[in-house]
Amino acid sequence: AYCTANPGSEYAVFFPDGGNVLLDVSAVEEKTLTVRWMAIRKSAWIGEAEAIKREGEGRVRLQTPGEEGYWTAVVG
């Protein structure tokens, strides 16, 4: 996966073939974060933004909605 970020504010993670990652969001002061997914090949957002919980040490796990395909997660 590839990430571009404005640390402490927003993160965009691109998955070229599905999968999952642990994203370091320790710079974010808010306790509640949201994630929104885009299916790149369809150029469509999938559902609404969802609240996500941090795992230990200021990280969140991102798991793509599908096992394959191009996906982008926007976290903020």
C-alpha positions in Angstrom: 0.0 0.0 0.0 1.0 3.6 -0.6 0.2 6.5 1.7 0.2 10.3 1.3 -0.6 12.3 4.4 -1.0 15.6 6.2 0.1 14.0 9.5 -2.2 14.8 12.3 -5.0 15.7 10.0 -5.7 13.4 7.0 -4.3 10.3 5.3 -5.0 8.7 1.9 -3.9 5.1 1.4 -3.9 3.4 -2.0 -4.1 -0.3 -2.2 -3.1 -1.7 -5.7 -4.5 -5.2 -5.0 -6.6 -5.2 -1.9 -5.2 -6.2 1.5 -4.7 -4.6 4.9 -2.2 -2.4 6.7 -1.6 -0.8 10.1 -1.6 3.0 9.6 0.3 5.1 12.2 -2.1 7.9 13.2 -0.4 8.7 16.4 -0.1 12.4 15.3 -3.9 12.8 15.4 -5.1 14.3 18.6 -8.8 13.4 18.2 -9.8 10.1 19.6 -12.4 9.3 16.9 -11.3 8.8 13.3 -13.3 8.0 10.2 -12.5 6.1 7.1 -14.1 6.3 3.7 -13.4 3.9 0.8 -13.3 4.5 -2.9 -13.4 1.7 -5.5 -10.9 3.2 -8.0 -12.0 1.1 -11.1 -15.6 2.2 -10.5 -14.7 5.8 -9.6 -17.2 5.4 -6.8 -17.3 5.9 -3.0 -18.4 2.8 -1.2 -20.9 3.6 1.6 -20.5 6.4 4.1 -17.6 7.4 6.3 -17.3 4.9 9.2 -15.8 5.4 12.7 -12.7 3.4 13.3 -10.9 2.6 16.5 -7.2 2.8 17.2 -5.2 -0.2 18.1 -2.3 0.0 20.4 0.3 2.7 19.9 -1.8 5.0 17.8 -2.5 2.8 14.8 -5.6 1.8 12.9 -6.0 -1.3 10.8 -7.3 -0.7 7.3 -8.8 -3.7 5.5 -10.1 -3.2 1.9 -13.8 -3.9 1.3 -12.8 -6.4 -1.4 -10.0 -8.9 -1.6 -8.8 -7.7 -5.1 -8.9 -4.5 -7.0 -7.7 -0.9 -6.6 -8.9 0.8 -3.4 -8.3 4.1 -1.7 -9.0 4.8 2.0 -9.3 8.3 3.2 -8.8 8.6 7.0 -9.3 11.7 9.0 
